[in-house]
Amino acid sequence: MRQALLRLIVSGLLTGVAVPESAMAVAISFEVIDVPDSVPGDDLWQYSYRVSDFVPSENTAFEILFDPALYGGLDDLPPFVSSDWDIITLQPDPFLPDLGRYSALALVDGASLADAFPVSFLWLGGAGTAPGAQPFELNEFDAQGNFLGTLATGDTVPVPEPHALLFVSAGLGSLAARMLRSRRRARRT
């Protein structure tokens, strides 16, 4: 049992699989880039999202939420992704307060997830800080656009940098070797 659990943990860490908070599997990873500021005093950034472990059906949308205390100025017209998707943004409003949303609605069954989903925004987190993980929802709508329900929720996860994955792999290999040696010693005695 312990060995099976260890294998599950190791394989999950090596493949970057995140366990979603709800029963439906969907993973959204992100890369974040600090882009040159076009207006002095602004702190412009861009997220690039990748969706996996999910086969979109028509009228489902993944929606990434933006805290109004940390984000502002979302792209009103995010870059075009694919004709399979309808992309809109809703601005965060600190006065309501209301979360902002990056909403990608699948227009067809099996909508393509091959491309990244980018959005630029102003980071309000302050000097020396950087944007990170965000909550997301997977929502279902009917053909008229009426909300039917939330299918899954979770948090976006950063795409691991190649050198970080190497360190994690080396550490897990070392741990596995140590466990193997201690098991062999225990068998000898």
C-alpha positions, 0 to 999 in steps of 0.5 A, a space after each residue: 500500500 505504501 509503495 503504491 501511494 509513493 508511486 502515485 505521488 512520484 508519478 503525479 509530481 513528475 508529470 505535473 498533474 494537479 488534482 482538481 478540487 471537484 470530481 471533474 478533471 480539468 487542469 489549467 496551467 499558466 505562464 506569467 510574463 512581465 511585459 514592458 509598461 506602456 504607461 509610466 506607473 503601470 505594471 503590465 503583465 500577461 498570463 498565458 493559460 493552457 488547459 488540459 485533462 478536459 474535452 470541451 463540449 459546446 456551451 461549456 466555459 472555463 472562467 479564470 477569476 481576477 481579484 479586484 485588489 490585485 488585478 485591473 485593466 484586463 484586455 477588453 479584446 484578448 488576442 484571438 485564439 481559435 474560432 472554436 472559442 468565444 473569449 470575453 473579459 469582465 473587468 474586476 471592480 473593487 467598488 462592488 467588489 466584483 471579481 474580474 473574469 477571463 471567460 472562454 466559451 466552447 462553441 463546438 464539441 471538442 473545441 481545440 485546446 492546442 493554443 494558449 489562451 493569453 490575456 494582459 492586465 495591470 498588476 496592482 500587487 505592489 512593488 516586488 510582487 508578482 502575479 500567481 495562481 488564480 481560482 477558476 470555474 468550469 461552467 455550463 450554459 444552455 444554447 441561449 446562454 443561460 447559466 446551468 451550473 458549475 461543473 468544476 472549480 480549482 486553481 491555476 498552477 504555474 508551468 514548472 520551469 525546466 530546471 525546477 522539474 530537474 531538481 524535483 526529479 533528482 530529489 525524488 530519485 534520491 528519496 526512492 533510492 534511500 527508501 530502497 536501501 532501508 528496505 534492503 537493510 530491513 530484510 537482511 536483519 
